[in-house]
Amino acid sequence: MKMMTHLMKKLSMALLLVNVWFCTAAWAVNDLPGGMGVNELNLQPAATKIALEQQWLHNFMMIICTIIFVGVFGVMFYSILKHRKSLGHPAASFHESVKVEIAWTVVPFIIVILMALPATKAVVAMKDTSNADITIKATGYQWKWGYDYLKGEGEGIGFVSTLDNEQREMSNNGAKGVDIDNYLLKVDNALVVPVNKKIRIITTASDVIHAFAVPAFGIKQDAIPGFVRDTWFRAEKIGDYHGQCQELCGKEHAYMPIEVKVVSAEDYTQWVKEQQKLMAAQQDDPSKVWAMDEIMKRGEKVYAANCMACHQANGKGGGPVKPLDGAAVVNDADKTKQIHVLLKGQNNGAMPSWKQLSDTDIASVVTFTKNNWSNKTGQLVQPADVLAARSN
Amino acid sequence: MSAVLHPHDHSTADHHGHDDHHGAPAGWRRWVFATNHKDIGTLYLLFAFTMFIIGGILALGIRAELFQPGLQFVNPELFNQLTTMHGLIMVFGAIMPAFVGFANWMVPLQIGASDMAFARMNNFSFWLMIPAAVMLASSFFLPGGAPSAGWTLYAPLTLQMGPSMDSGIFALHLLGASSIMGSINIIVTILNMRAPGMTLMKMPMFVWTWLITAYLLIAVMPVLAGAITMTLTDRHFGTTFFNPAGGGDPVMFQHIFWFFGHPEVYIMILPAFGIISQIVPAFARKKLFGYASMVYATSSIAILSFIVWAHHMYATGMPVTGQLFFMYATMLISVPTGVKVFNWVATMWKGSMTFETPMLFAIGFIFVFTMGGFTGLILSMAPIDIQLQDTYYVVAHFHYVLVAGSLFSMFAGFYYWSPKWTGVMYNETRGKIHFWWTLIAFNVTFFPMHFLGLAGMPRRYADYPMQFTDFNQVASVGAFCFGLAQVYFFLFVVVPVMRGRGEPAPQRPWDHAEGLEWEVPSPAPFHTYENPPTLNADATRVLAHH
């Protein structure tokens, strides 16, 4: 008994502790529109007909399950209360009844068929990716998303979307004192789509399997390297919608969010124009000969966007990730060696290939690593060097 | 004196007409060279419990990290190692060997056989697990740490793993070989060594469920072995079965894995059904309702389990007809599973029930496992699954069926049969404390995960958005309470009975428990049923020992 009271005390202490946490954590953060709510008990608010259909199905299933639950356990707990030896209830001797057994095989079978009918309708609707207004390819990389507008308004636009570096740092620091609503969900470049248009998303990946998912749209589709798969949505409300990668893809799995901005048709047209202008301006002249400080600056940016997640800001890597600071390949007099590592990858793809980056990006990041931290090679790699390395 | 720790004293065995056999060898030889099914059963159970504790510590590492947002204790790399190894160790190291331990102890006793059919193979299949467990657990210390591709080992992520992936693959090969040998042994024992009069349709349900489980194991363990061998050759010998860079197909890995993986789910639950089907009638003081339909339901679940695997893969994107087929087949499984639950409830109906710890765990099993069954039904619906796949909802679901299902049934089985194993009664108060503590902590841990999953929290995440904080904290507190309950169970329930502390157990500790295991004294002598006994008409009592 003494032990019990001791235990109860411990338990109430623990509950108190939880309570304190409730007060500190729950009130500082708000529901995220187009994403998760604070202590949400149900599916996220739907922004598409499919998501609404899923919610309906889920409610429908919950009702059926609750009825069965109450029925079965009502009987069981009634029996537990009444048919006990301590109340002097004698044991009956029946142990078979073909009629009852047939009944409780056939009735569930009929219920299952009733459940399958609306589900079938939903599956067929979800799988119909035909007649899309806009087709966008989403490519999973370790660990970011690449978006390419393949068809429809905005064709030709392409960009990469990564988690905000500041938020990644917050995570490393234990998220102390952080109370932002879109923690781990903020990206540099969101996917932008027009409202009320059928958007077909084609998924693929360059390294391992990822999954493109936006709960408010009711979509989740694995992005599989070497294969293309598709899904679709037609968002009915303007706003920002959030999702995260949903298939284990390595150490930064939790840090490759998806943000979709649904905008009006006019705003979308405007955005497309801006993007096209920006792309034209950003086009690097591949034959340009760069100066050292200019290419170092560019290299620093490329490094931060692509390399830092693994090799760290200090270039020391960590765990299975090799250091760059003081590395033989980086300091090698033959600069093509490092260029080849970037183009082809290394160690079975543990260091992936970066051939999708432009010649200028690769040249700048190689130059940056060759002349940063304790590396002082003084070598300057030009885009032309990368172009030459690509062909052999 | 308990059969667990001490050699049997011949004078207590009243049924030995000729006592010319050898007794238990003493010292380490008894265990290393063990060929006695009871000793090997004990070894299996202790091994499984050790792995259960290791796997549990890994789980607590996960829950500690997820107590609040941000990274506090582990980096994301180590986090993935924790989730992967927790899964592998619990599935292959804890649950499967524990059920084999129960089978070793109980199958020969329940069918009136003297021992398992292949005593030395039995020894080998146990001792194979030790190097496997060492390889698995020590992979944390290899360069690059333990495998971190998830227990499902999806390609091509496995191709990026360090050397520990190879040791993990070898460990799984060994555990698979051990399982196959164990299954062969169980099948041969059941089919060939039953006492005269113990016809198939008179066998206890635990024996039936294990017979079916053993066939499942033999059918699917080689499939797993194939999948991981292909992973191995992809990693080292230049094949590209699953590597898209060479024309391989990563989705094919998932098909092969889940062709093993789904029957595997039933391998981990069918013996549990068997244990529950023994305990509920014993404490309701009434025969099991619908014995024949239980046997048929178990068989249909086993057969259906081969044609539902792709419901784990709705999100990979399969043709609409494929998705519909796997959805219908999966929903169909709920019919025989429902039959089982109805049968248990009907067994309790108008019984004369008492609620000792085995019965409490059995009722806890029925109640909480059925909740896992409901979430399974919800997940079987492809349109809803698209929302819930790879979220915490799935984590909640499979812990409801594996922890509240398999684990609770094993606790029930331990409390039910330990008087026969050890010769002493466990402490009933402590058993009840263990039950309520476990039941409450379990639900505190896993119930909030349903909400997290519905709201969209992906599984295998080292860090999460702030909105998920509170439920994660509740789950973490629950997990530590749950872990502590199992330490309590071991120190205050298991250790005392193993040391023979407690009331001496009568030969029949439970009034209405039926079956041949209750026809031998407690503790069960080192050798039992050396000559086939003469049984009564329904094969539940021994009329004469020979």
Interface residues (C-beta under 8 A of the other chain):
Chain A: L11 A14 L17 V18 W21 F22 A25 A26 A28 V29 D31 L32 G35 M36 G37 V38 N39 E40 L41 N42 L43 Q44 I50 A51 E53 Q54 L57 H58 M61 M62 C65 I68 F69 V72 F73 V75 M76 S79 I80 H83 R84 K85 S86 H89 P90 A91 A92 S93 F94 H95 E96 S97 V100 E101 W104 T105 P108 F109 V112 M115 A116 A119 T120 A122 V123 V124 M126 K127 M170 S171 N172 N173 G174 A175 K176 V178 D179 I180 D181 N182 Y183 L184 L185 T203 D207 V208 I209 A211 A213 P215 G218 I219 K220 Q221 D222 I224 P225 G226 F227 R229 D230 T231 G243 Q244 C245 Q246 E247 L248 C249 G250 K251 E252 H253 A254 Y255 G318 G319 P320 N348 G349 A350
Chain B: Q68 P69 G70 L71 Q72 N75 P76 E77 N80 P143 G144 G145 S148 A149 G150 Y154 P156 L157 L159 Q160 G162 R235 P244 A245 G247 G248 D249 P250 V251 A284 R285 K286 K287 L288 F289 G290 Y291 A292 S293 A315 T316 G317 P319 V320 Q323 L324 M327 Y328 M331 L332 S334 V335 G338 V339 V341 F342 V345 A346 T347 M348 W349 K350 G351 S352 M353 T354 F355 I363 I366 F367 T370 M371 F374 L377 I378 M381 A382 P383 I384 I386 Q387 Q389 D390 T391 F451 L454 A455 G456 M457 P458 R460 Y461 A462 D463 Y464 P465 M466 Q467 F468 T469 D470 F471 Q473 V474 V477 C481 H512
